[in-house]
């Protein structure tokens, strides 16, 4: 086999449609565009336009409510804190957002830190967070720790 004998497989390539080459081609005269009108012309982009009728995306009602004052918290669970204490990444006596960021338990502080009660806590910790669930507060106090919620 030589380079000049290389060829695509049968049916691998397809010729483009050459429009405006006579009525015998099947795409002559109007070239498949129909007759006259706005869409017959070049340079038309009217997606979503319904001929002056109110478009469907404006007829349908808006749904829901987006609270502009909603806060997004960085979530920390009790089992994550316990694992970090066991691994020596975190000190149990004073846990703050700076120590959580430093030990890579959270990547961003966002609008604050929220403590949730997933998992078990055995160490007596002293933690300062922006928000906490009732069960998390209960679990920290039952383990002999102290939780400070700044708001």
Number of C-alpha atoms within 10 A of each C-alpha: 5 5 6 6 6 8 8 7 7 7 6 7 8 7 5 6 11 11 15 14 13 12 12 7 13 15 16 14 15 15 18 12 12 10 12 9 8 11 13 14 10 7 8 9 9 10 6 10 11 10 8 6 8 11 12 11 9 8 9 8 8 8 6 6 6 7 7 6 6 8 10 12 16 19 16 19 18 19 16 15 24 20 13 18 15 13 9 11 16 20 15 18 12 12 17 14 19 11 15 20 13 13 15 13 19 17 11 14 16 12 12 17 23 20 25 19 19 14 13 16 22 14 16 16 22 18 18 19 18 16 19 21 12 11 13 21 19 15 20 22 15 13 14 14 19 16 18 14 14 9 7
